[in-house]
C-alpha cells in the first residue's frame, strides 16, 4: 500500500528499511499518525500491510472552480512555453502545477503571468569584465572563510565508512549547530516517540549520512547574510532550494539509488552561486533579474551577458574552494546543462528536481519562464511514468516540516 494511503490501525506485514538497508520498523508494527509521519519523512513510498482497507486520497484542486483552474492553466502554460508538453515527465509536472497553482490562487497568493514569446533581444547594459571566480570565492569579505566544521562534515557525508562517533564529535564541537540539529531530530519531521537529548544518540537513530547532510545544509545556509531585500527574497530563495533538495532526494529514492542524502545537499546548494553574485555585484544582478523577470530572458544567458559567467560556474567555484565533495561541485556547476557534467546522471536528478520546484512554485529560483528540461539527460534516468507524482507527494509531505526548521532561522 502507498504510504500516502495509510491510516492508523494497520499492521505492517513486512519490515520497512531505508534505501541503505537500515531497519525503520519491524513486522507487526501497529501504525499510528506518528509512525506514518516517520515513513513519509524517510521518503518510503510503499509498505506491505496486513488487512488492507479502502482509503481515498483527495486530488489537489478538485473542488476549485473551472474559472480558477483555467486561469492556473494559462499561467502554467505560459511559464512552460519553451518546454515540450508532449514529453511524459513534463506533462505530468504540468498537470501537477495547474492543480497547485489553482490552489495557491484560491488561497489569495498573487501569481503574475510571465512575459510571452521568445527571449527578448540582447539588452544594452554594459557588461562587466569576466569575473575572476578564484579571487571572488577567496576574498569576498561578506562571506568569509569556510568554517572548519563544514569541511569535516562534507568529508563524513561522502565517506560510507564514517562512524557515528566521528560525526558526533564533529557536531559537538559547534554548540550552535548541535542545538539546531537536536531541534530537527525532535521535530515532527521524524516523529520519534521519545525525546532525543544528545547528538551521539541522534547520529545512532538518524544515521551518519542523514545527520551529516542536515548539518551541512544548516551550516551553509547560515553563511549568507546581508542579502538586499529589494533584490532577492532570501527566504523564498531558500524555499526553492529546499524544495529542490527534497525533490532530488525523492527522485533518487524512487530510482532506487543509495545514499540519497547527497542528492538532498546537492539540491540545497545548487543555486549558491546566485547569492555569491549578489554579495559581489548587486547592481549588475539587479540588471540580470530585470532581464529575466521583465524580458523573459533565461537566467544563465543574462548572467553570461552581463556578468561574463553564470551562477552555476560561480557556485561550483565556491564549493570547490571549500573542498566539498565533487558531486556537490558538479551539481552546482551543471544543474542547467547536465550533459556537460562528468557524472551527468547524478546532476540530472538535481536538474529535474530544480525544474519541478520552479514549475510547482515552491519558492523561487529567479526564473520567470521555466528553462527547458533536458529531455535527453532525463531519459538517461529511465524513470517510470508517474514518477513526477511520486516525487511531488513526498516533497509536499516533507516540505512544511523542513521549511519550519531550515528557513525559519534565515535572516529577513
C-alpha positions, 0 to 999 in steps of 0.5 A: 500500500502507498504510504500516502494511503495509510491510516492508523490501525494497520499492521505492517506485514513486512519490515520497512528499511531505508534505501541503505538497508537500515531497519525503520520498523519491524513486522507487526508494527501497529501504525499510528499518525506518528509512525506514518509521519516517520515513513513519509519523512524517510521518503518510503513510498510503499509498505506491505500491510496486513488487512488492507482497507479502502482509503481515498486520497483527495486530488489537489484542486478538485473542488476549485472552480473551472474559472480558477483552474483555467486561469492556473492553466494559462499561467502554467502554460505560459511559464512552460512555453519553451518546454515540450508538453508532449514529453511524459515527465513534463506533462505530468509536472504540468498537470501537477502545477495547474492543480497547485497553482489553482490552489495557491490562487484560491488561497489569495497568493498573487501569481503574475503571468510571465512575459510571452514569446521568445527571449527578448533581444540582447539588452544594452547594459554594459557588461562587466569584465569576466569575473575572476571566480578564484579571487571572488570565492577567496576574498569576498569579505561578506562571506568569509572563510569556510568554517572548519566544521563544514569541511569535516562534515562534507568529508563524513557525508561522502565517506560510507565508512564514517562512524557515528562517533566521528560525526558526533564529535564533529557536531559537538564541537559547534554548540550552535549547530548541535542545538539546531540539529537536536531541534530537527531530530525532535521535530515532527519531521521524524516523529520519534516517540521519545525525546532525543537529548544528545547528538551521539544518540541522534547520529545512532537513530538518524544515521551518519549520512542523514545527520551529516547532510542536515548539518551541512545544509544548516551550516551553509545556509547560515553563511549568507547574510546581508542579502538586499531585500529589494533584490532577492527574497532570501527566504523564498530563495531558500524555499526553492532550494529546499524544495529542490533538495527534497525533490532530488532526494525523492527522485533518487529514492524512487530510482532506487539509488543509495545514499540519497542524502547527497542528492538532498545537499546537492539540491540545497546548494545548487543555486549558491552561486546566485547569492555569491553574485549578489554579495559581489555585484548587486547592481549588475544582478539587479540588471540580470533579474530585470532581464529575466523577470521583465524580458523573459530572458533565461537566467544563465544567458543574462548572467553570461551577458552581463556578468561574463559567467553564470551562477552555476560556474560561480557556485561550483567555484565556491564549493570547490574552494571549500573542498566539498565533495565533487558531486556537490561541485558538479551539481552546482556547476551543471544543474542547467546543462547536465550533459556537460557534467562528468557524472551527468546522471547524478546532476540530472536528478538535481536538474529535474528536481530544480525544474519541478520546484520552479514549475510547482512554485515552491519558492523561487529560483529567479526564473520567470519562464521555466528553462527547458528540461533536458529531455535527453539527460532525463531519459538517461534516468529511465524513470517510470511514468508517474514518477513526477507524482511520486516525487511531488507527494513526498516533497509536499509531505516533507516540505512544511516540516523542513521549511519550519526548521531550515528557513525559519532561522534565515535572516529577513 
